[in-house]
Amino acid sequence: MDWHSRFLQQAGWTKDLRAYLFEQAGLKEARRVLEVGCGTGAILSDLSTRADVHGLDMDHLRLLEARRHVPSVELACGNALSLPYASGVFDITFCHFLLLWVRQPVLALSEMKRVTRLGGAVLALAEPDYTSRIDKPAALAPLGRWQAESLKRQGADPGVGKRLADLFRDAGIMPIETGPLGGGSGSRMGRSNPDSSTGLQSREALPTSAERDLEWSVLEADLAGLVPADELRRMKMMDEHAWERGERVLHVPTYFAWGIV
Ligand SMILES: C[S@@+](CC[C@H](N)C(=O)[O-])C[C@H]1O[C@@H](n2cnc3c(N)ncnc32)[C@H](O)[C@@H]1O
């Protein structure tokens, strides 16, 4: 599984939303910025700023890859639940597809708040709710159930997205804006389609066959051992036919939230 390609794909879904939220959060004036759970650097490589940029992840191998993609970023290996930074040292602290993997997301957000200066911003740019995944035609609905089950087995919380605003409040961060990335058929597989309340244009784009292949690589990696291989192959064929006939809907509601410290 090529995780950097997957992270770049996910980064593509949230590109417009990120541009909007980073502007609101004052990225232009920021002097120090931190991504918690930066993975291979997919988001950091697209961050346009004069600030000192920091990235933290607990996975050493991902950080080694990030070093190649974002050589000028200060990278650290550490845990989101106990950030190795002094209090109040960042202007903006953010995460992207992190909290679903963290067993204590309120503690992670509290830590993000602690290392952010008063008046600075904490952003969770994208957290999914796989428990509300929509698959059409209906025969493909088991894919969503299986994926949510597999994420649970991996220790993730597949429904974290729909609780994001509450998690912010529990961490003592009053959300300024929160909500789902825009909906619509194929929006999870298509481009980012932010909520109209952000003032951004909605747009729909069907996934390319390369994007569909990547989605299947993730599914196959997630579902190995959980679903028999011939059952998965049958689903994959149905999925391909449905895309070709224009009947496919694949939507995973995905949420963002941000607030001022
Ligand atoms: C889905 S990846 C997202 C990577 C990056 N944010 C992006 O969007 O491209 C989630 C990352 O969070 C990291 N992670 C998970 N739990 C963590 C924790 N408790 N502390 C630090 N990093 C963590 C994983 O190692 C992984 O690299």
The ligand as an SDF file (V2000), in Angstrom:
LIG
                    3D

 27 29  0  0  0  0  0  0  0  0999 V2000
   -4.3500    8.9760    8.2770 C   0  0  0  0  0  0  0  0  0  0  0  0
   -2.7460    9.4990    8.6890 S   0  0  0  0  0  0  0  0  0  0  0  0
   -2.8390   11.2110    8.2250 C   0  0  0  0  0  0  0  0  0  0  0  0
   -1.5090   11.8260    7.9340 C   0  0  0  0  0  0  0  0  0  0  0  0
   -1.5720   13.3180    7.5640 C   0  0  0  0  0  0  0  0  0  0  0  0
   -2.2180   14.1030    8.5750 N   0  0  0  0  0  0  0  0  0  0  0  0
   -2.2960   13.4810    6.2600 C   0  0  0  0  0  0  0  0  0  0  0  0
   -3.4610   13.8380    6.2660 O   0  0  0  0  0  0  0  0  0  0  0  0
   -1.6820   13.2130    5.2180 O   0  0  0  0  0  0  0  0  0  0  0  0
   -2.7930    9.5840   10.4430 C   0  0  0  0  0  0  0  0  0  0  0  0
   -1.4150    9.8010   11.0540 C   0  0  0  0  0  0  0  0  0  0  0  0
   -1.5680   10.0000   12.4580 O   0  0  0  0  0  0  0  0  0  0  0  0
   -0.5180    9.3500   13.1280 C   0  0  0  0  0  0  0  0  0  0  0  0
   -0.9430    9.1070   14.5110 N   0  0  0  0  0  0  0  0  0  0  0  0
   -1.9380    8.2950   14.9320 C   0  0  0  0  0  0  0  0  0  0  0  0
   -2.0540    8.3500   16.2740 N   0  0  0  0  0  0  0  0  0  0  0  0
   -1.0940    9.2210   16.7070 C   0  0  0  0  0  0  0  0  0  0  0  0
   -0.7050    9.7140   17.9870 C   0  0  0  0  0  0  0  0  0  0  0  0
   -1.3240    9.3010   19.1170 N   0  0  0  0  0  0  0  0  0  0  0  0
    0.3050   10.5900   18.0500 N   0  0  0  0  0  0  0  0  0  0  0  0
    0.9430   11.0130   16.9320 C   0  0  0  0  0  0  0  0  0  0  0  0
    0.6120   10.5900   15.6830 N   0  0  0  0  0  0  0  0  0  0  0  0
   -0.3870    9.7070   15.5760 C   0  0  0  0  0  0  0  0  0  0  0  0
   -0.2820    8.0890   12.3190 C   0  0  0  0  0  0  0  0  0  0  0  0
    1.0110    7.5730   12.5530 O   0  0  0  0  0  0  0  0  0  0  0  0
   -0.5030    8.5950   10.9050 C   0  0  0  0  0  0  0  0  0  0  0  0
    0.7070    8.9870   10.3020 O   0  0  0  0  0  0  0  0  0  0  0  0
  1  2  1  0
  2  3  1  0
  2 10  1  0
  3  4  1  0
  4  5  1  0
  5  6  1  0
  5  7  1  0
  7  8  2  0
  7  9  1  0
 10 11  1  0
 11 12  1  0
 11 26  1  0
 12 13  1  0
 13 14  1  0
 13 24  1  0
 14 15  1  0
 14 23  1  0
 15 16  2  0
 16 17  1  0
 17 18  1  0
 17 23  2  0
 18 19  1  0
 18 20  2  0
 20 21  1  0
 21 22  2  0
 22 23  1  0
 24 25  1  0
 24 26  1  0
 26 27  1  0
M  CHG  2   2   1   9  -1
M  END
$$$$
